[in-house]
Structure formats: structure tokens, C-alpha cells
Amino acid sequence: MKADLIYENDLIEIIIYTCIAFLSMVLVLILFFYFSRKKIIQKEFEKKDLEIHHHKELLRAGIISQEAERKRIAQDLHDDISSKLNIVSLNSHLLMTPNLTVQEIAEITGNIINLTGKALKNSREIAHGLLPAVLDKFGLHAGVEELCQEFNSSKSVNVSYQNQVQFDDLDKDKHLHVFRILQELMNNSLRHGKARNISIVFVEENGMKECCYTDDGCGFDSKDKKNQHGLGMKNIESRVGFLEGTLNINAKVNKGVEVIFSF
């Protein structure tokens, strides 16, 4: 009788422990499925977030690309067309100078016609995203030479140019930026600096090409932050950045400007 009672108690304990184990397993399974489901849902949300982020990045990249293209066109119009029209304007004012000879009038008129034609031609090139013809055909050296001749034709400034560098024709894209930088600098020297003399010198040191640009104009305070903003200066900085070069500007009021940039 006593043995039967012990056996019955043991059986009850086994049943109780079995139930507890079963309930524990059920609880573990429920928790497992709950957290698994929660993790799956979290991953689905993360996947959706990544897809949304990816679409946003694509949209952002498209906008940046469009803005970069617009900026490029704005810079090219500002640098190229504005530069030539500035020279045309100066030549036009020269026609008002008294006592001009027939030869001088013919020369000035020829310069106006020539520069106007080039401005029209370059505007078409900009519209099609092309390099200026002189750069595309003959390279940076010829392009800078022609640029200097254009400014010298205004009779308002004397531009001297020296080149000690052999430019690689494979770097035409980079050379366009160098050309635009010089256009911007020369335009600023003429319009804002009232310079009478401009010097451009290309040298090469330690594998880096360097351009030293100087003028004898009225200069400006290079430490004044107001002079560090504006399309012209930002344009030069962005182009030098693209060239992975350095830019140093030394300028003082009434003491001209010196700009040295490498590329």
C-alpha cells in the first residue's frame, strides 16, 4: 500500500514536471515566433527604409547632376561670352575717341566684328557642351595666346605671356578649366582692377604645373570676406579644386593682384 502511494506521488510529480516542461516549451516557442516575427517585420521596415533612402539618393544625385550642369553652363557663359563682350564694349568706346585715323577706325571696327563673331561661335559651342575650337584643335598654349591677343586688341591693357610647360593633349578637359580661370582673372583685372599690365607665366616644378598671374591694377583686400564671395571667385576656387591643385591669392589695395595656382 505504501509502495503504491509512493508510485502515485512520483507519477504526479512526473506529470507536473512534464506539464511545466511542455508549457515552458510552448512559452519558448511563442516567444521565439514573436521575436522572430518582430525581427522579420523590423527587417522589412529596414528594407523599405533602404529602398526609400535609395530612391532619395537617386533623386538627390539627379538634382545635383542637373545643378552641376546648370552651374557649368552659367560659368561658361560668365567666363567666355562676358569676357568677349567686355572687349567689344571697350572697343566700341574707343570709336568715340576724337581724332581717330581711318586706319585706327578700321582696326577697331575689325576687332569688334572679329570678337562678336567669336562670341557667337563660342555661344553655340557652349550650347552643345563643346570645348572652344582653339583649345580643341590646338591646345591650351594656343588658346591662351589667342586670349591674350583679344585683350591686347582692346588697347586698354598690355598682356604678356610666357610658357615654359609642355601641355599634354590628353588633358584637354583640365586645360579648359585653366583657360576659364585665366579668362575670369583677366576679366576681373580689366573691369574691376582697371589694370594696365597683366602677366601670365606657366612653369613646372616637381611634376606640378603652375601658373603665376599678376596685374598692376587697384587690387583689393584679400583678407576681407566680402571679396571671397561671388560667382567669379567661387568659380575660380571650384575649378582649381577640380584640378586638384592649390590656389594662393596675394592682393592689397592699390598694389595689384598676384594669383598662383597649380594643376
Backbone bond lengths (Angstrom), bond angles and torsions (degrees), N, CA, C in turn:
res aa  C-N    CA-C-N  psi(-1)  N-CA   C-N-CA  omega(-1)  CA-C   N-CA-C  phi
1 M - - - 1.478 - - 1.509 110.33 -
2 K 1.306 114.35 -43.81 1.473 120.18 178.84 1.522 110.28 -64.50
3 A 1.303 116.36 -39.03 1.477 120.85 -179.93 1.522 110.56 -65.29
4 D 1.345 115.74 -38.29 1.477 119.35 178.77 1.527 110.92 -64.66
5 L 1.335 116.05 -37.99 1.473 120.74 179.65 1.522 111.22 -65.38
6 I 1.341 115.38 -42.83 1.477 119.93 178.44 1.525 109.52 -63.32
7 Y 1.332 114.51 -42.21 1.469 118.30 -179.54 1.527 110.76 -63.43
8 E 1.322 115.60 -40.21 1.462 120.01 179.45 1.521 111.51 -65.18
9 N 1.322 116.62 -41.83 1.483 120.67 177.97 1.529 111.16 -63.14
10 D 1.344 115.46 -42.76 1.467 119.39 177.95 1.522 111.31 -61.97
11 L 1.320 114.60 -40.34 1.462 118.92 179.41 1.529 111.89 -64.33
12 I 1.356 113.50 -40.02 1.473 118.06 178.17 1.531 110.40 -64.09
13 E 1.340 116.86 -40.89 1.473 120.85 179.33 1.537 110.46 -63.41
14 I 1.359 113.49 -41.74 1.469 117.41 -179.55 1.525 110.14 -63.22
15 I 1.325 115.07 -42.50 1.468 118.86 179.84 1.523 110.79 -63.78
16 I 1.351 114.06 -43.17 1.480 118.52 -179.89 1.523 110.31 -61.96
17 Y 1.340 116.76 -47.84 1.470 120.18 -178.61 1.528 111.05 -65.11
18 T 1.357 113.54 -36.10 1.472 117.17 178.28 1.526 110.76 -64.75
19 C 1.345 115.29 -42.71 1.473 119.24 177.59 1.520 111.70 -62.78
20 I 1.355 113.47 -43.37 1.474 117.17 178.84 1.527 110.53 -61.75
21 A 1.349 115.76 -43.77 1.466 119.69 179.18 1.524 110.89 -62.76
22 F 1.331 114.92 -42.67 1.468 119.32 179.55 1.526 111.33 -62.84
23 L 1.353 115.15 -46.16 1.468 119.29 178.40 1.519 111.36 -62.79
24 S 1.341 115.06 -37.61 1.483 118.99 178.39 1.528 110.17 -64.06
25 M 1.348 114.91 -43.37 1.464 118.47 178.68 1.530 111.33 -62.32
26 V 1.343 114.18 -42.90 1.469 118.65 178.53 1.523 110.36 -61.24
27 L 1.354 115.19 -43.98 1.459 119.78 179.27 1.528 111.30 -62.28
28 V 1.340 114.99 -43.25 1.476 119.86 178.81 1.526 110.19 -62.22
29 L 1.348 115.47 -43.80 1.465 118.97 179.19 1.526 111.59 -63.33
30 I 1.339 115.05 -41.51 1.469 118.76 178.56 1.529 110.17 -61.99
31 L 1.340 115.38 -47.22 1.470 119.06 178.65 1.525 111.22 -62.79
32 F 1.350 114.94 -39.66 1.466 119.41 179.62 1.525 111.12 -61.45
33 F 1.330 115.73 -48.59 1.472 119.81 179.62 1.531 111.26 -66.79
34 Y 1.320 115.92 -35.07 1.478 119.60 179.25 1.521 110.99 -64.10
35 F 1.353 114.32 -51.77 1.472 117.16 -178.54 1.522 111.96 -70.88
36 S 1.348 116.13 -31.98 1.466 118.67 176.31 1.524 110.49 -64.11
37 R 1.344 113.82 -45.71 1.462 118.65 178.83 1.526 110.71 -62.55
38 K 1.334 114.44 -41.43 1.457 119.18 179.10 1.530 111.03 -62.53
39 K 1.341 115.33 -40.14 1.470 119.78 179.17 1.521 110.65 -67.25
40 I 1.363 115.37 -39.61 1.470 119.30 178.49 1.525 110.29 -62.97
41 I 1.335 115.51 -44.67 1.465 120.03 179.08 1.529 110.32 -62.90
42 Q 1.350 115.79 -41.43 1.471 120.19 179.09 1.520 110.63 -62.27
43 K 1.356 115.66 -41.12 1.465 118.96 179.17 1.529 110.92 -66.81
44 E 1.338 115.61 -36.48 1.468 118.85 177.34 1.523 110.88 -64.31
45 F 1.345 115.55 -41.30 1.459 119.05 175.98 1.524 111.45 -63.51
46 E 1.344 115.20 -42.00 1.469 119.18 178.62 1.525 110.96 -63.13
47 K 1.355 115.05 -39.22 1.463 119.36 178.10 1.520 110.66 -63.44
48 K 1.358 115.20 -43.48 1.459 119.38 177.61 1.526 110.90 -62.56
49 D 1.352 115.59 -41.81 1.464 119.81 178.80 1.523 110.97 -62.15
50 L 1.356 116.18 -40.39 1.466 119.93 178.37 1.523 110.98 -65.02
51 E 1.337 115.96 -40.24 1.465 119.44 178.24 1.523 110.89 -64.27
52 I 1.345 115.68 -43.22 1.466 119.72 178.04 1.525 110.14 -63.38
53 H 1.342 115.10 -43.85 1.472 119.69 179.31 1.526 110.62 -62.77
54 H 1.348 115.47 -39.91 1.464 119.84 179.34 1.524 110.75 -63.33
55 H 1.328 115.90 -43.87 1.475 119.76 178.34 1.529 110.78 -63.87
56 K 1.336 115.61 -38.93 1.465 119.18 177.87 1.527 110.90 -64.17
57 E 1.346 115.79 -40.08 1.463 119.75 178.88 1.519 111.12 -65.57
58 L 1.344 115.44 -40.15 1.469 118.54 176.94 1.521 110.94 -62.71
59 L 1.332 115.75 -42.99 1.462 120.23 178.43 1.520 110.57 -63.96
60 R 1.329 115.19 -43.84 1.474 120.45 179.58 1.529 110.77 -62.81
61 A 1.351 115.53 -42.68 1.467 119.49 178.92 1.525 110.80 -63.01
62 G 1.335 115.72 -39.62 1.468 119.29 178.10 1.511 111.93 -63.80
63 I 1.348 115.92 -42.42 1.465 120.35 179.40 1.518 110.65 -65.28
64 I 1.354 116.24 -44.02 1.468 120.53 179.49 1.521 110.17 -61.95
65 S 1.338 115.73 -41.44 1.463 119.84 179.06 1.523 111.08 -62.36
66 Q 1.327 116.21 -43.36 1.463 120.26 178.58 1.521 111.12 -64.06
67 E 1.336 115.73 -44.35 1.464 119.38 179.97 1.518 111.64 -64.93
68 A 1.344 115.83 -37.74 1.469 119.84 178.22 1.522 110.51 -63.80
69 E 1.334 115.83 -40.30 1.465 119.54 178.83 1.525 110.79 -66.90
70 R 1.340 115.61 -41.95 1.464 118.86 177.61 1.526 110.78 -63.30
71 K 1.328 115.42 -40.47 1.461 119.86 179.43 1.521 110.69 -63.91
72 R 1.356 115.44 -40.65 1.460 119.23 179.13 1.516 111.25 -61.44
73 I 1.329 115.30 -45.22 1.466 119.46 -180.00 1.522 110.58 -64.14
74 A 1.357 116.11 -42.03 1.469 120.25 178.99 1.523 111.00 -62.33
75 Q 1.337 115.95 -41.84 1.461 119.82 179.47 1.519 111.34 -65.10
76 D 1.345 115.70 -43.83 1.463 119.16 -179.56 1.529 111.74 -64.46
77 L 1.327 116.19 -41.77 1.468 119.51 177.35 1.524 110.52 -63.56
78 H 1.332 115.34 -42.74 1.465 120.15 -179.56 1.522 111.34 -64.91
79 D 1.356 116.24 -43.81 1.457 120.40 -174.87 1.528 112.61 -75.85
80 D 1.313 116.20 -47.64 1.467 120.63 -170.10 1.525 112.38 -85.95
81 I 1.315 116.53 -61.00 1.466 120.05 -175.04 1.523 110.98 -65.68
82 S 1.334 116.58 -44.45 1.460 120.41 179.92 1.519 111.11 -60.31
83 S 1.325 116.37 -39.96 1.465 120.82 179.77 1.526 111.85 -61.10
84 K 1.327 115.55 -48.20 1.467 119.22 -177.98 1.536 111.73 -68.78
85 L 1.330 116.37 -40.88 1.463 119.12 178.66 1.530 111.21 -64.71
86 N 1.327 116.30 -31.25 1.465 119.98 176.19 1.527 110.84 -62.50
87 I 1.347 115.47 -42.89 1.470 119.86 177.90 1.524 110.83 -67.03
88 V 1.339 116.59 -38.95 1.465 120.75 176.75 1.526 109.99 -59.92
89 S 1.328 115.70 -42.94 1.465 120.18 179.22 1.529 111.18 -61.52
90 L 1.323 115.75 -43.86 1.468 119.54 179.81 1.530 110.86 -63.37
91 N 1.329 116.54 -42.78 1.462 119.95 178.15 1.519 111.51 -64.38
92 S 1.320 116.11 -36.51 1.459 120.14 178.99 1.525 110.79 -63.82
93 H 1.338 115.88 -40.84 1.460 119.26 177.80 1.531 111.61 -66.87
94 L 1.350 116.14 -29.79 1.463 119.03 178.03 1.531 111.74 -63.76
95 L 1.332 116.98 -28.41 1.462 120.69 179.54 1.526 111.75 -65.21
96 M 1.341 116.29 -19.30 1.460 120.51 179.96 1.526 111.85 -86.57
97 T 1.350 115.91 -4.92 1.467 119.27 178.57 1.525 110.00 -66.49
98 P 1.328 117.89 130.60 1.480 119.75 -178.91 1.521 112.40 -69.21
99 N 1.336 114.81 155.15 1.463 123.02 173.54 1.527 113.35 64.06
100 L 1.296 118.30 31.88 1.457 120.79 175.66 1.525 109.44 -74.72
101 T 1.319 115.67 141.22 1.463 119.43 176.73 1.522 109.17 -79.50
102 V 1.329 114.22 164.64 1.470 119.39 178.53 1.525 110.19 -60.57
103 Q 1.343 116.41 -38.79 1.471 120.70 179.94 1.526 111.19 -64.87
104 E 1.349 117.59 -41.55 1.465 121.49 179.70 1.532 111.08 -65.96
105 I 1.352 115.51 -41.40 1.466 119.06 178.15 1.523 110.57 -62.84
106 A 1.330 115.55 -41.45 1.470 119.83 179.74 1.527 110.72 -64.89
107 E 1.343 116.96 -39.78 1.460 121.07 -179.53 1.536 110.77 -66.23
108 I 1.331 116.42 -45.38 1.473 120.61 -179.77 1.524 110.28 -64.99
109 T 1.335 115.97 -43.69 1.465 119.86 178.61 1.521 110.94 -61.91
110 G 1.322 115.90 -39.99 1.468 120.21 177.50 1.522 111.70 -62.55
111 N 1.341 116.08 -40.11 1.464 119.92 177.93 1.524 111.19 -62.88
112 I 1.342 116.27 -42.28 1.468 120.61 179.83 1.520 110.33 -62.43
113 I 1.335 116.38 -46.84 1.465 120.41 -179.81 1.525 110.56 -62.81
114 N 1.342 115.45 -43.16 1.464 120.65 -179.00 1.524 111.95 -63.02
115 L 1.338 116.18 -47.81 1.469 120.41 -178.65 1.522 111.86 -68.95
116 T 1.331 116.93 -36.15 1.465 119.80 177.05 1.519 110.67 -63.16
117 G 1.320 116.03 -42.60 1.467 120.25 177.23 1.519 111.71 -61.94
118 K 1.346 115.72 -41.23 1.468 119.17 178.97 1.523 111.22 -67.19
119 A 1.326 116.71 -37.38 1.470 120.01 178.74 1.524 110.47 -63.20
120 L 1.337 115.87 -42.33 1.460 119.79 178.00 1.529 111.18 -64.45
121 K 1.319 115.50 -41.88 1.464 120.03 -179.78 1.526 110.60 -64.79
122 N 1.319 116.48 -45.02 1.466 119.91 -179.12 1.526 112.24 -68.11
123 S 1.342 116.71 -31.06 1.467 118.58 176.75 1.519 110.69 -64.41
124 R 1.330 116.91 -35.41 1.465 120.38 176.40 1.522 110.19 -68.61
125 E 1.327 116.77 -39.19 1.463 120.60 179.07 1.531 110.83 -64.60
126 I 1.338 115.83 -41.36 1.466 119.57 178.59 1.516 110.39 -63.65
127 A 1.334 116.26 -41.68 1.458 120.44 -179.73 1.523 111.15 -60.07
128 H 1.312 117.89 -32.75 1.464 121.73 -179.96 1.524 111.99 -97.11
129 G 1.324 117.34 7.33 1.465 121.25 177.28 1.516 113.49 66.14
130 L 1.339 117.03 31.33 1.456 120.95 -177.82 1.520 111.57 -97.46
131 L 1.310 115.06 162.00 1.456 121.06 171.93 1.527 109.09 -72.51
132 P 1.351 118.28 150.99 1.466 118.96 170.23 1.529 109.65 -55.44
133 A 1.306 116.07 140.47 1.463 121.08 -172.19 1.521 112.12 -55.74
134 V 1.331 117.78 -40.36 1.460 119.93 -176.34 1.523 111.05 -65.97
135 L 1.334 117.29 -35.15 1.464 120.33 176.99 1.517 110.66 -71.60
136 D 1.312 116.33 -41.24 1.462 121.03 -177.18 1.527 111.32 -66.09
137 K 1.314 115.89 -36.37 1.465 119.38 -175.15 1.528 113.17 -91.22
138 F 1.331 116.50 -40.29 1.466 118.80 -169.64 1.530 114.85 -121.48
139 G 1.340 117.96 -6.52 1.457 119.65 175.10 1.522 114.02 94.14
140 L 1.355 114.01 178.03 1.465 121.26 -173.12 1.519 112.48 -65.14
141 H 1.321 117.57 -42.16 1.471 120.24 -177.85 1.529 111.18 -57.36
142 A 1.317 116.58 -47.88 1.471 120.78 179.36 1.520 110.34 -65.57
143 G 1.331 116.77 -37.35 1.451 120.09 179.42 1.518 112.48 -63.39
144 V 1.333 116.63 -43.18 1.470 120.63 179.09 1.523 110.02 -68.19
145 E 1.323 116.82 -38.32 1.473 119.89 177.17 1.527 110.67 -59.02
146 E 1.318 116.75 -46.95 1.467 120.16 179.73 1.527 110.81 -64.35
147 L 1.338 116.27 -39.63 1.461 120.40 178.40 1.522 110.82 -60.32
148 C 1.320 116.39 -43.87 1.465 120.42 178.84 1.527 111.15 -64.30
149 Q 1.336 117.03 -40.02 1.462 120.60 178.08 1.516 111.18 -62.22
150 E 1.326 116.72 -39.92 1.459 120.47 178.85 1.525 111.07 -60.94
151 F 1.317 116.71 -44.85 1.459 119.63 -179.40 1.525 111.19 -70.64
152 N 1.322 116.97 -38.08 1.469 119.66 177.40 1.521 111.54 -63.37
153 S 1.332 116.76 -29.81 1.462 120.07 -178.56 1.523 112.20 -67.01
154 S 1.332 117.34 -17.73 1.464 120.15 -179.83 1.520 112.24 -72.79
155 K 1.348 116.84 -15.01 1.473 122.81 -178.47 1.535 112.10 64.95
156 S 1.334 116.84 3.25 1.467 119.86 -178.34 1.516 111.90 -97.63
157 V 1.326 117.36 -14.32 1.453 120.75 -176.99 1.523 109.02 -150.26
158 N 1.327 115.19 148.31 1.458 121.16 176.60 1.531 108.40 -109.80
159 V 1.333 116.01 120.39 1.463 120.84 -177.65 1.522 109.33 -111.03
160 S 1.331 115.78 123.47 1.471 120.78 175.25 1.526 108.74 -107.00
161 Y 1.333 115.50 141.37 1.461 120.24 -175.27 1.523 110.00 -135.62
162 Q 1.335 115.86 127.96 1.464 122.09 176.05 1.526 109.01 -129.13
163 N 1.327 115.63 136.58 1.459 119.83 -179.62 1.523 110.38 -130.71
164 Q 1.334 115.45 122.36 1.463 121.50 177.57 1.533 111.00 -115.89
165 V 1.335 116.28 22.26 1.463 121.74 -173.78 1.527 109.85 -122.09
166 Q 1.325 116.19 142.85 1.453 121.75 172.54 1.523 107.51 -98.45
167 F 1.331 117.38 112.05 1.457 121.14 -177.35 1.522 110.91 -85.10
168 D 1.334 115.59 137.61 1.463 122.29 179.65 1.526 109.17 -85.53
169 D 1.333 116.44 126.30 1.466 120.70 -178.97 1.524 112.45 -63.38
170 L 1.338 117.80 -20.19 1.459 120.68 -179.91 1.530 112.21 -73.62
171 D 1.346 116.94 -12.52 1.464 121.17 -178.01 1.524 112.06 -101.87
172 K 1.318 117.90 32.03 1.468 120.89 -175.64 1.522 112.51 -60.71
173 D 1.342 116.54 -35.88 1.468 119.08 179.28 1.528 110.74 -61.86
174 K 1.334 115.74 -41.82 1.462 119.87 178.18 1.530 110.85 -69.66
175 H 1.324 115.70 -37.50 1.468 119.53 -178.62 1.520 111.40 -63.91
176 L 1.337 116.58 -30.57 1.463 119.42 176.81 1.522 110.28 -60.63
177 H 1.336 117.01 -40.32 1.464 120.63 179.18 1.534 110.62 -65.44
178 V 1.324 117.01 -40.70 1.471 120.51 177.48 1.523 110.13 -61.56
179 F 1.318 115.58 -44.65 1.460 121.59 179.09 1.527 110.81 -59.49
180 R 1.354 116.77 -45.43 1.468 120.92 -179.39 1.527 111.48 -65.64
181 I 1.330 116.51 -37.39 1.468 119.77 177.69 1.528 110.10 -60.29
182 L 1.327 116.38 -45.72 1.464 119.99 179.99 1.523 111.10 -65.29
183 Q 1.323 117.24 -39.04 1.463 119.67 175.67 1.521 111.23 -57.82
184 E 1.328 115.55 -46.15 1.463 120.25 -179.01 1.524 110.87 -63.21
185 L 1.329 116.90 -44.91 1.461 120.94 -178.85 1.526 110.91 -63.46
186 M 1.326 116.99 -45.15 1.458 120.59 -178.43 1.519 111.27 -66.88
187 N 1.322 115.31 -39.15 1.459 119.57 177.99 1.529 110.36 -62.28
188 N 1.333 116.59 -44.03 1.467 120.87 178.80 1.527 111.42 -64.50
189 S 1.344 116.38 -40.32 1.471 120.00 179.77 1.518 111.32 -61.38
190 L 1.323 115.42 -37.53 1.461 120.11 -176.81 1.524 111.97 -79.40
191 R 1.333 116.03 -47.20 1.477 120.04 -174.11 1.525 112.60 -78.86
192 H 1.322 115.83 -44.68 1.465 119.56 -174.28 1.527 112.91 -100.95
193 G 1.332 116.44 -38.77 1.457 119.68 -176.40 1.514 114.65 -84.02
194 K 1.354 117.08 -16.23 1.483 121.50 -177.93 1.529 111.02 53.52
195 A 1.327 115.65 37.06 1.464 120.08 -177.07 1.524 111.09 -70.63
196 R 1.338 115.13 149.74 1.459 121.11 175.77 1.526 111.03 -104.43
197 N 1.333 116.02 -22.56 1.464 120.36 -178.77 1.530 109.80 -137.16
198 I 1.327 114.99 136.76 1.464 122.05 177.79 1.522 108.21 -129.77
199 S 1.330 115.91 139.19 1.465 120.94 178.14 1.534 109.38 -125.10
200 I 1.339 115.81 134.08 1.460 122.21 176.74 1.519 108.21 -127.57
201 V 1.328 116.12 123.80 1.473 121.07 -178.79 1.517 109.20 -132.85
202 F 1.349 116.04 126.82 1.467 121.71 174.07 1.526 109.43 -104.03
203 V 1.333 116.42 128.81 1.463 121.81 175.00 1.527 107.93 -134.01
204 E 1.332 116.00 169.37 1.461 120.96 178.32 1.518 109.15 -132.26
205 E 1.339 116.01 129.22 1.458 121.57 179.50 1.523 109.51 -138.89
206 N 1.337 115.40 128.88 1.475 122.24 176.94 1.531 112.26 52.86
207 G 1.312 116.23 40.76 1.456 120.70 176.23 1.520 114.60 80.75
208 M 1.330 117.87 -3.42 1.466 121.32 178.95 1.519 109.27 -109.16
209 K 1.329 115.43 132.37 1.454 120.30 175.87 1.522 108.91 -83.71
210 E 1.313 115.71 143.99 1.468 120.49 -175.18 1.522 109.70 -136.44
211 C 1.309 114.69 138.49 1.466 120.63 176.95 1.513 109.04 -116.41
212 C 1.323 116.25 128.05 1.461 121.60 176.31 1.528 108.18 -110.75
213 Y 1.303 114.90 117.76 1.468 121.85 -177.14 1.530 108.33 -116.31
214 T 1.324 116.98 128.32 1.463 120.49 178.28 1.527 110.17 -137.30
215 D 1.330 115.67 150.89 1.467 120.48 171.17 1.525 109.05 -141.20
216 D 1.333 115.49 166.97 1.471 120.54 -178.35 1.530 110.54 -110.21
217 G 1.330 115.96 31.03 1.457 120.13 -177.57 1.519 113.10 -77.79
218 C 1.334 114.97 -165.38 1.467 120.64 -176.15 1.523 112.90 -74.97
219 G 1.342 116.86 -12.97 1.456 120.02 175.87 1.521 113.20 67.68
220 F 1.318 115.09 -168.91 1.465 121.47 177.88 1.524 108.11 -164.94
221 D 1.326 114.89 169.70 1.457 120.50 178.60 1.528 108.53 -85.38
222 S 1.350 117.38 103.85 1.461 121.06 -176.21 1.525 112.29 -69.23
223 K 1.331 118.52 -13.37 1.464 121.65 179.07 1.527 112.09 -87.55
224 D 1.331 116.71 -11.94 1.457 121.32 179.08 1.525 108.89 -78.42
225 K 1.337 116.34 122.45 1.462 121.14 -176.30 1.532 112.33 -62.74
226 K 1.330 117.12 -26.79 1.460 120.00 179.44 1.526 110.86 -62.32
227 N 1.333 116.36 -29.76 1.454 120.35 -179.71 1.523 112.55 -82.90
228 Q 1.342 117.14 -5.95 1.450 120.97 -178.45 1.527 112.08 -95.38
229 H 1.335 116.86 -2.87 1.457 120.64 -179.40 1.528 109.82 -109.14
230 G 1.303 115.90 179.68 1.455 120.28 -178.82 1.513 110.53 101.99
231 L 1.332 114.67 157.43 1.456 120.54 -175.84 1.519 112.38 -60.37
232 G 1.346 116.50 -40.54 1.457 119.84 -176.56 1.514 113.24 -61.52
233 M 1.338 117.17 -53.00 1.458 120.86 -178.05 1.523 111.32 -67.09
234 K 1.348 117.11 -42.66 1.458 120.18 178.24 1.524 110.53 -62.51
235 N 1.311 116.06 -35.59 1.456 121.30 178.34 1.527 110.42 -61.93
236 I 1.331 116.47 -47.68 1.466 120.92 179.76 1.519 110.49 -62.53
237 E 1.330 117.11 -45.72 1.465 121.19 -179.07 1.529 111.30 -60.99
238 S 1.334 116.58 -43.47 1.462 119.73 -178.39 1.525 111.39 -67.05
239 R 1.311 116.91 -37.41 1.467 120.04 179.58 1.530 111.16 -69.30
240 V 1.318 117.46 -41.35 1.466 120.19 177.06 1.528 109.67 -64.25
241 G 1.344 116.43 -38.15 1.460 120.16 176.65 1.515 111.49 -61.60
242 F 1.327 117.34 -41.42 1.463 121.24 177.47 1.525 110.52 -62.46
243 L 1.330 116.72 -35.88 1.464 121.71 -179.98 1.527 112.72 -77.30
244 E 1.362 115.83 -3.18 1.468 122.02 -178.05 1.522 110.84 56.47
245 G 1.314 114.87 39.04 1.459 120.40 -179.35 1.511 111.85 -111.48
246 T 1.318 115.04 -169.20 1.464 121.73 177.70 1.523 109.30 -118.32
247 L 1.324 115.48 154.15 1.458 121.10 -178.64 1.522 109.53 -132.47
248 N 1.313 116.46 124.56 1.467 122.12 176.81 1.524 108.91 -126.58
249 I 1.328 115.65 125.93 1.461 121.05 -179.92 1.519 108.93 -119.28
250 N 1.314 115.52 121.03 1.466 121.39 175.94 1.521 107.87 -116.74
251 A 1.312 115.49 114.29 1.457 119.47 -178.02 1.520 110.11 -146.17
252 K 1.320 114.88 141.69 1.463 121.54 174.88 1.522 108.46 -137.97
253 V 1.304 115.13 151.59 1.456 120.16 -179.23 1.524 109.82 -60.32
254 N 1.333 116.14 129.21 1.470 124.43 178.51 1.528 113.40 66.63
255 K 1.323 117.32 15.73 1.462 119.87 179.44 1.527 112.25 -129.11
256 G 1.327 116.40 21.17 1.452 119.64 175.30 1.518 113.80 73.97
257 V 1.330 114.11 -172.33 1.463 121.92 -175.67 1.518 109.31 -133.65
258 E 1.338 115.95 139.97 1.461 122.27 171.51 1.526 107.59 -126.44
259 V 1.316 115.92 123.44 1.465 122.12 178.46 1.513 108.91 -123.50
260 I 1.317 116.57 123.88 1.451 121.63 178.30 1.530 108.05 -122.00
261 F 1.323 116.34 121.65 1.457 119.58 177.27 1.532 109.68 -133.79
262 S 1.337 114.48 145.07 1.457 120.50 -179.97 1.522 109.63 -110.68
263 F 1.333 114.92 161.83 1.465 119.97 179.74 1.518 109.44 -160.03
